Amino acid sequence: MTQSIKCILKYFPDLSDQQFHQMAALYELYRDWNSKINVISRKDFEHFYERHVLHSLSISKFLDFTPGTQVLDLGTGGGFPGVPLAILYPDVMFHLVDGTRKKIHVVNEVLTELGINNAMGQQIRAEELKTTYDFVVTRAVASIDKLYSWSERLLAEHEKNPIPNGLIALKGGQLNEELKTLPKGSYFEKVPLSTFFDEPWFEEKFLIYVQG
């Protein structure tokens, strides 16, 4: 077992055999695709499990999705956070969207290769989406006010999770000024990922939840 996958097992020791094998297969799959299509920063790739997979899974430390939940991964890029979350939550449906065709091609190839049938990738802009979802998740895509304006109309009214439907964004750096750009009266939470993980890389990484 490589050292890198160990950082997943450190925080998720109860993976099923299938989940473990799917997580373990991610590295070679993405390394192969990344050599053809640059979907992940090459300087980051040696930290693939920590900075992409574990980072994506931090959402599950904030909210344990109820089976049947519908989740939109907005601006998924190469499939993060959607692909790792789909592995972790086989009873939750994930719609992974991005405007770049070649990235969505990689996403769907990875989903097919891993036998993940609770997720699908689609090349589409947020403005074109007609479906509603319980949560919109996103990772390093845009400023929080833009993310919220894109997401608000896509959130379903009926709720089935322990917290109200909303936007969950993974972001880094200084966010206090950015958070002031949310509509007045918005309810949000800013959660340091160092709450969940002790690796130094997470010290300036945050999860932002904005209630719909």
C-alpha positions, -999 to 999 in steps of 0.1 A, spaced: 0 0 0 14 34 -10 19 61 17 -5 83 -2 -36 61 1 -28 58 38 -39 94 43 -74 84 32 -75 53 54 -63 74 84 -96 94 83 -118 68 66 -109 35 81 -143 19 75 -142 19 36 -157 -13 21 -135 -34 -1 -151 -19 -32 -146 16 -19 -109 9 -10 -102 -5 -44 -119 24 -62 -100 49 -41 -67 30 -47 -74 29 -85 -78 67 -87 -41 75 -88 -31 54 -118 -62 64 -137 -56 101 -132 -19 98 -138 -26 82 -172 -53 107 -182 -32 136 -169 -4 126 -193 -28 132 -222 -51 159 -209 -40 183 -181 -68 180 -156 -48 183 -124 -18 206 -118 13 186 -125 32 202 -96 4 190 -73 2 154 -86 27 139 -61 2 150 -34 -28 136 -53 -45 118 -24 -40 146 1 -47 176 -20 -74 163 -43 -90 132 -28 -89 139 9 -96 176 2 -128 165 -16 -138 141 11 -136 169 37 -172 177 28 -183 144 43 -168 155 76 -191 185 77 -222 167 64 -229 130 62 -253 130 32 -286 111 37 -292 83 11 -311 96 -19 -296 131 -17 -291 148 -51 -258 167 -53 -245 190 -81 -207 193 -84 -204 227 -101 -172 233 -121 -160 198 -114 -128 200 -136 -114 166 -136 -140 153 -111 -133 169 -78 -150 168 -53 -176 147 -71 -157 115 -79 -143 108 -44 -177 117 -29 -195 94 -52 -172 65 -41 -179 73 -5 -217 77 -9 -229 50 -33 -266 58 -23 -263 95 -32 -266 108 -68 -240 132 -81 -242 154 -113 -207 166 -122 -208 196 -146 -181 217 -163 -179 239 -193 -148 221 -207 -155 191 -229 -122 174 -225 -124 175 -187 -159 160 -187 -146 133 -211 -120 123 -184 -147 124 -157 -169 100 -175 -141 77 -185 -130 75 -148 -166 68 -137 -169 41 -162 -135 25 -154 -144 24 -117 -179 11 -122 -194 42 -105 -231 43 -114 -243 70 -90 -226 98 -108 -225 113 -143 -205 141 -160 -220 166 -184 -206 195 -203 -230 223 -195 -230 258 -180 -247 264 -147 -271 289 -164 -284 261 -186 -293 236 -158 -330 230 -152 -328 204 -124 -328 212 -87 -305 196 -61 -302 193 -23 -267 206 -23 -243 223 -47 -206 215 -40 -176 231 -56 -139 234 -52 -118 265 -60 -141 276 -89 -150 312 -84 -157 339 -57 -184 329 -31 -209 355 -43 -208 342 -78 -210 306 -67 -241 315 -46 -258 334 -74 -253 305 -97 -265 280 -71 -294 296 -54 -320 288 -81 -308 252 -84 -315 243 -47 -346 222 -41 -372 233 -15 -378 199 1 -350 190 26 -339 155 36 -305 162 54 -297 173 89 -290 208 77 -309 230 52 -301 226 15 -273 250 3 -239 256 -12 -208 239 1 -176 254 -13 -140 244 -6 -118 274 -7 -84 286 6 -67 317 18 -82 349 34 -119 348 29 -134 374 53 -137 402 27 -150 377 1 -177 365 25 -189 401 29 -200 400 -8 -228 375 0 -263 389 0 -272 407 32 -288 384 57 -272 352 42 -266 325 67 -231 309 63 -205 289 82 -168 291 77 -152 258 88 -114 254 90 -104 220 74 -77 217 101 -107 209 123 -109 175 105 -73 169 92 -39 175 108 -18 176 76 -1 211 74 -15 217 39 -51 221 53 -42 249 77 -53 276 54 -81 257 37 -118 262 46 -153 248 39 -179 275 34 -215 265 38 -242 290 26 -278 281 34 -301 283 4 
